[in-house]
Amino acid sequence: MRELTRSEALALVGGSMALAAPRSAAAQAEAPIRIAASLTEPYMLPYYGVDIGTFTRAGLNVELTTQPTVASVVEAVASNNADVGQGDVIQLANAITRGNLPLAIFAGGGIYSAAYARSLGLAVAQQSPYRTARDLEGQTVGVITLNSLMAIGVETWLRANGADVSKVKLIELLFPQMAPAIAKGLVAAAFMGEPFLSFSGVDLRVLSQPYDAIAKAFYFGCWFANKDWLAKNPALARRYTASLYDTARWCNAHSKETTTMLASHAKLDMSWLQKTGRIIYATSLDPALMNPVLEQAYYYKVLQKRVTASDLVASV
């Protein structure tokens, strides 16, 4: 296989349309850490860190830039427009191994668990005839990004439940587009998260929870940086990692407070947030929470070669 050009490698992780977020002025540190962030719950930890002051207490000056997708977070760091970010493990593995980008994972992020499952689902129209995985053969299913964790989850669930994956077409749709596409019959199903499942204005039914077919717990994403930044800033990277984990421990013990903060940052309705499960955030880096995802990605040739967590991680 030929080596990809840098532009082709960046294309693996999608386009970027950065929406600038205000910088935290409270911390007075020797150097800023530019964080590419995403306003979805598994990736909210840096916003919470600013809110509760863990970065400030560690003497860290952080600059948050909100990205529209997790793929654009990866691109921002790969393009040196950010120092750190949290990315989909599959997209990171492709960027590192296939795209030859100098990125490395250094900390664990949001963790999928059974408690969070009720916030996600493979949705179909309430009155649709689709009841099983095999019913989706010959149909089109929407996912947020191809060659990603969501796509792998759908394909793994289809295969585990007896469907011929080659007979199901996956297409990319933004979350706000998914319910209207189902209503119009443009797709049979879509892998969606809240609030789009409950507040789309379309009568939907959850057919399955695809992620359970991968594992009962795994990383939604992991924290990563350019290897050059990690090499030049080892002490800063360690302080940042410690602050992330301090923030995670607080968030895991204060779900009520994080619900309020999530609603404020992401402009979401408290009424449905209070009914959904809260994400668990990692307080260490556990390879066992990465490898099931990587193995399924290799099975579906989303990864061109088999890799494990040890191939992607750098110590800080």
Helices and strands as residue ranges (DSSP letters): H 6-11, E 19-20, E 32-38, G 41-43, H 45-52, H 54-57, E 61-67, H 70-78, E 84-87, H 89-93, I 94-98, E 103-108, E 110-112, G 117-119, E 120-125, G 134-136, E 140-143, H 149-160, G 165-167, E 169-172, H 175-183, E 189-193, E 204-208, G 210-213, E 218-219, E 222-226, H 227-232, H 234-253, H 255-266, H 270-273, E 280-281, G 287-289, H 291-299, G 309-311
